[in-house]
Amino acid sequence: MNKPWTRNETIVAFNLYCKIPFKSSSKSNVLVQKYASLLGRSASALNMKIGNIGRLDPDLKAQGISGLVHGAKLEEDIWNEFYDNPSLLAYESERIIAELQNKPIEESSNVIIDNIPQGEERNTIIKQRINQSFFRSTVLSSYNNLCCISGVGNIELLEACHIVGWADDVNNRTNPKNGLCLNSFFHKAYDKLLIGITPDLKIVISDELLFQTQNDNFKKYLNEINNKKIILPDKFFPDKNLLQVHYERYKNK
């Protein structure tokens, strides 16, 4: 008889669901194998659990992408508890993973904390950096590690861009629906309001950026993508209300 999945195990599976592009999840995936070993589960069993979680995702359903048909009530409970609270999911799941590895959470999560003594300040910084790392991993995996404007897929060039900035919206700092996967150029241009993305997901290139671009080939490219739709993510679709907030700033610059 198969051993029932525990709450902690299901939380770890949800962590992995967020970190891996859904189409890349398989029993041969390196992260699936690593986490399965930590849980004492087979890679096939963990991959199946990820598929079970995927059946609950409205963004996958909207695209006609289905996870596995059957699942457990515990998966629904974990989904309802954490889906709208990514900060809680990030820290709680990484805490469990650290315990499974018998390591401090900062070491398990590859968080570098130098010259900060033990205490509340250190704990706050650790949580913040874990959340930032989780936000990046989730946003990039949602877009299948592709810049949503250019389609660039070199992971070294990709960044998780906040739609509404870190300092401007405390409640959505780690919300992957407040994120876009962009290469470093378009990330900077977006933050500086030189480009916008409308609530219906169209790219808008500013006259300022076009005017100041002297390379004819690149200017042609910018004109070609103007008013085209971004490459859509599989999961965690960008929030239209947050896109509207940024787009209003862009228009009123």
Secondary structure by P-SEA (a helix, b strand, c coil): ccccccaaaaaaaaaaaaaccccccccccaaaaaaaaaacccaaaaaaaaaaaaaacaaaaaacccccccccaaaaaaaaaccccaaaaaaaaaaaaaaaaccccccccccccccccccaaaaaaaaaaaaaaaaaaaaaaaaccccccccccccccccccccccccccccccccccccccccaaaaaaaaaccccccccbbbbbbaaaaaacccaaaaaaaaaaccccccccccccccaaaaaaaaaaaaac
